[in-house]
Amino acid sequence: MIFSCKKSKNNVIPNVYVDFTINLADPEFISLTSIGETVTVNKFTNNFGLRAAGFAENGILIHSGIDEFFAYDRTCPHDYALNGSAVRIEIDKSSSLFAVCPECKTKYGLPVNGTPVEGAGRYPLKNYRTSYDGRRLRVWNSY
């Protein structure tokens, strides 16, 4: 069983309830069995509803690392800190190792706890906890 409870200090994006489990055998998520892949989840995914919606219903990114999974809110912390706007970040079209904000152009490194690697942003993406039992991946927070 692999656990990832690392949580970067990021008090920019407000807490919302997050708690859902995905089966990695599901065709929608099978890509996560390969290192370096990223998928998005939102309230419409598998009827998860608001427990997978993230802040402002922007959804959640799930990234498969070498020995762990990472889960991030899709709300750009830079834009939220700057003016309170909830801009949805996207997976970088050139590499699933990064996410990019379409507004401020900050590029976030997904294998490195959502840390900004390029652009104006100074805050990491909001991290959620993950645990993996060899088949199912749970994403949650303590809110």
C-alpha positions as a Markdown table, in Angstrom:
| # | Residue | x | y | z |
|---|---|---|---|---|
| 1 | Met | 0.0 | 0.0 | 0.0 |
| 2 | Ile | 1.4 | 3.4 | -1.0 |
| 3 | Phe | 0.5 | 6.5 | 1.0 |
| 4 | Ser | 1.2 | 10.1 | 0.1 |
| 5 | Cys | 0.1 | 12.5 | 2.7 |
| 6 | Lys | 2.6 | 15.3 | 1.9 |
| 7 | Lys | 0.9 | 18.6 | 1.8 |
| 8 | Ser | 2.6 | 21.7 | 0.6 |
| 9 | Lys | 2.0 | 24.9 | 2.7 |
| 10 | Asn | -0.7 | 26.5 | 0.5 |
| 11 | Asn | -3.4 | 28.4 | 2.3 |
| 12 | Val | -4.3 | 30.4 | -0.8 |
| 13 | Ile | -7.1 | 28.2 | -2.1 |
| 14 | Pro | -9.9 | 27.7 | 0.4 |
| 15 | Asn | -10.7 | 24.2 | 1.7 |
| 16 | Val | -13.6 | 22.3 | 0.2 |
| 17 | Tyr | -14.6 | 18.7 | 0.9 |
| 18 | Val | -12.8 | 16.2 | -1.3 |
| 19 | Asp | -13.2 | 12.4 | -0.9 |
| 20 | Phe | -13.5 | 9.9 | -3.7 |
| 21 | Thr | -12.0 | 6.6 | -4.9 |
| 22 | Ile | -11.2 | 5.5 | -8.4 |
| 23 | Asn | -10.4 | 2.1 | -9.7 |
| 24 | Leu | -7.3 | 2.1 | -11.9 |
| 25 | Ala | -8.7 | -0.8 | -13.9 |
| 26 | Asp | -11.4 | 1.6 | -15.2 |
| 27 | Pro | -10.6 | 2.5 | -18.8 |
| 28 | Glu | -11.0 | 6.2 | -17.9 |
| 29 | Phe | -8.1 | 5.9 | -15.4 |
| 30 | Ile | -5.9 | 3.1 | -16.8 |
| 31 | Ser | -3.4 | 5.6 | -18.0 |
| 32 | Leu | -2.5 | 6.3 | -14.4 |
| 33 | Thr | -0.8 | 2.9 | -14.2 |
| 34 | Ser | 2.0 | 4.4 | -16.2 |
| 35 | Ile | 4.5 | 6.8 | -14.6 |
| 36 | Gly | 4.1 | 10.5 | -15.6 |
| 37 | Glu | 0.4 | 10.4 | -16.7 |
| 38 | Thr | -2.2 | 12.9 | -15.6 |
| 39 | Val | -6.0 | 12.8 | -15.7 |
| 40 | Thr | -8.7 | 15.2 | -14.6 |
| 41 | Val | -11.6 | 14.5 | -12.4 |
| 42 | Asn | -14.7 | 16.6 | -11.7 |
| 43 | Lys | -18.2 | 16.4 | -10.3 |
| 44 | Phe | -19.4 | 14.6 | -13.4 |
| 45 | Thr | -16.8 | 11.9 | -13.3 |
| 46 | Asn | -18.3 | 8.6 | -12.3 |
| 47 | Asn | -21.2 | 10.5 | -10.6 |
| 48 | Phe | -18.7 | 11.6 | -7.8 |
| 49 | Gly | -20.6 | 14.9 | -7.4 |
| 50 | Leu | -19.2 | 17.7 | -5.3 |
| 51 | Arg | -16.8 | 15.4 | -3.4 |
| 52 | Ala | -14.6 | 15.5 | -6.6 |
| 53 | Ala | -15.4 | 19.0 | -7.7 |
| 54 | Gly | -12.5 | 20.9 | -6.0 |
| 55 | Phe | -12.6 | 24.6 | -5.3 |
| 56 | Ala | -15.1 | 26.5 | -7.5 |
| 57 | Glu | -16.0 | 23.2 | -9.1 |
| 58 | Asn | -12.8 | 23.4 | -11.2 |
| 59 | Gly | -12.0 | 19.8 | -10.7 |
| 60 | Ile | -8.9 | 17.9 | -9.6 |
| 61 | Leu | -5.7 | 16.8 | -11.5 |
| 62 | Ile | -4.3 | 13.3 | -10.6 |
| 63 | His | -0.7 | 12.6 | -11.6 |
| 64 | Ser | 1.1 | 9.3 | -11.4 |
| 65 | Gly | 4.6 | 9.7 | -10.0 |
| 66 | Ile | 7.4 | 7.1 | -9.6 |
| 67 | Asp | 6.3 | 5.7 | -6.2 |
| 68 | Glu | 3.2 | 7.8 | -5.5 |
| 69 | Phe | 0.2 | 9.6 | -6.8 |
| 70 | Phe | -0.3 | 13.4 | -6.6 |
| 71 | Ala | -3.7 | 15.1 | -6.5 |
| 72 | Tyr | -4.1 | 18.9 | -7.1 |
| 73 | Asp | -7.0 | 21.3 | -7.2 |
| 74 | Arg | -7.3 | 22.8 | -10.7 |
| 75 | Thr | -7.7 | 26.4 | -9.4 |
| 76 | Cys | -4.6 | 28.6 | -10.1 |
| 77 | Pro | -3.4 | 29.9 | -6.7 |
| 78 | His | -1.7 | 32.9 | -8.3 |
| 79 | Asp | -4.8 | 34.3 | -9.9 |
| 80 | Tyr | -6.8 | 33.6 | -6.7 |
| 81 | Ala | -4.3 | 35.3 | -4.5 |
| 82 | Leu | -4.0 | 38.2 | -6.9 |
| 83 | Asn | -7.7 | 39.0 | -7.5 |
| 84 | Gly | -9.9 | 36.3 | -6.1 |
| 85 | Ser | -10.6 | 34.7 | -9.5 |
| 86 | Ala | -10.9 | 30.9 | -9.8 |
| 87 | Val | -9.1 | 30.3 | -13.1 |
| 88 | Arg | -9.0 | 26.6 | -14.0 |
| 89 | Ile | -5.5 | 25.2 | -14.9 |
| 90 | Glu | -5.1 | 22.7 | -17.7 |
| 91 | Ile | -2.7 | 19.9 | -18.4 |
| 92 | Asp | 0.1 | 21.2 | -20.6 |
| 93 | Lys | -0.4 | 20.1 | -24.2 |
| 94 | Ser | 3.3 | 19.4 | -24.7 |
| 95 | Ser | 3.8 | 17.3 | -21.5 |
| 96 | Ser | 1.6 | 15.7 | -18.9 |
| 97 | Leu | 4.3 | 16.5 | -16.3 |
| 98 | Phe | 3.0 | 20.1 | -16.2 |
| 99 | Ala | -0.1 | 22.1 | -15.8 |
| 100 | Val | -0.5 | 25.6 | -17.1 |
| 101 | Cys | -2.8 | 28.5 | -16.1 |
| 102 | Pro | -4.4 | 30.0 | -19.3 |
| 103 | Glu | -4.6 | 33.4 | -17.6 |
| 104 | Cys | -1.3 | 34.1 | -15.8 |
| 105 | Lys | 0.7 | 31.5 | -17.9 |
| 106 | Thr | 2.3 | 30.0 | -14.7 |
| 107 | Lys | 3.5 | 26.4 | -15.4 |
| 108 | Tyr | 3.3 | 24.0 | -12.4 |
| 109 | Gly | 5.4 | 20.9 | -12.1 |
| 110 | Leu | 3.1 | 17.9 | -11.2 |
| 111 | Pro | 5.9 | 15.5 | -10.0 |
| 112 | Val | 7.2 | 18.2 | -7.6 |
| 113 | Asn | 4.1 | 18.9 | -5.5 |
| 114 | Gly | 2.6 | 21.4 | -7.9 |
| 115 | Thr | 5.4 | 23.9 | -7.5 |
| 116 | Pro | 5.6 | 26.7 | -10.0 |
| 117 | Val | 8.5 | 26.2 | -12.4 |
| 118 | Glu | 7.8 | 29.1 | -14.8 |
| 119 | Gly | 5.8 | 32.3 | -14.9 |
| 120 | Ala | 4.4 | 34.7 | -12.3 |
| 121 | Gly | 3.0 | 32.2 | -9.8 |
| 122 | Arg | 4.7 | 31.8 | -6.4 |
| 123 | Tyr | 2.3 | 29.4 | -4.7 |
| 124 | Pro | 2.1 | 25.7 | -5.3 |
| 125 | Leu | -1.1 | 24.1 | -6.4 |
| 126 | Lys | -3.4 | 23.0 | -3.6 |
| 127 | Asn | -2.5 | 19.4 | -2.8 |
| 128 | Tyr | -4.9 | 16.6 | -1.7 |
| 129 | Arg | -4.0 | 13.4 | 0.0 |
| 130 | Thr | -3.8 | 10.1 | -1.8 |
| 131 | Ser | -3.6 | 6.4 | -0.9 |
| 132 | Tyr | -3.3 | 3.5 | -3.2 |
| 133 | Asp | -4.0 | -0.2 | -2.3 |
| 134 | Gly | -2.7 | -1.7 | -5.6 |
| 135 | Arg | -6.1 | -1.3 | -7.3 |
| 136 | Arg | -8.0 | 1.7 | -6.0 |
| 137 | Leu | -6.7 | 5.2 | -5.5 |
| 138 | Arg | -8.4 | 7.3 | -2.9 |
| 139 | Val | -8.1 | 11.2 | -3.0 |
| 140 | Trp | -9.2 | 13.2 | 0.0 |
| 141 | Asn | -8.6 | 16.0 | 2.5 |
| 142 | Ser | -9.3 | 16.4 | 6.1 |
| 143 | Tyr | -11.8 | 19.2 | 5.7 |
